[in-house]
Amino acid sequence: MIVAFILVGVFVVLRSHAATCTVSSKLVPSCGDYFGAYVPSYGLTSLEAKTGRKFDVFEEYNDFSTSNNGYIPNSSDLPLIQGGRILLDAWTPRVFSAGTTYSWSQIASGSLDSSVIIPQAKRIMAIAPTKLFLSFDPEFDGSTHTVAAYGTPADYVAAYQHIYNVFQSVFNAQGVASNVVWVWTP
């Protein structure tokens, strides 16, 4: 049974601690659920201290910039990952600091492959075999995603498929299995 609470930007999913539980290649536990949170400004360890428990999953939002805010994982994620937590990254086709929005058709065309998508795949590949959850443009059906800015549902599908294929190509070129577990987050 999964129970979730929403409180000031925090999601919590309760997980049992049976010693016989295993985790699949898609990061699915054989029993129980993950305990995780999104805490703004990397306050996860502070929240853990308050709850008296380490979180299994932490969520972060990254954009399509070519700076630390666009890097997955970035310098703030790495200590949490190295501490045994799983990153759930919400990767958004915007550059937050500049207010830039990339349309789904731009992404599907390949115009951002060399500057954004391939470098991102290589950064993620660099932490293998550690796996992470990656959600491309989460909440794409929300009020912040207008058709004029992003495109049509078909454009979204094409962009998602394009990113997936580019990532697979990068991993295959290095002869390694992907360490990305793809998440669809409407």
Disulfide bonds with the S-S distance in Angstrom:
Cys21-Cys31 1.69
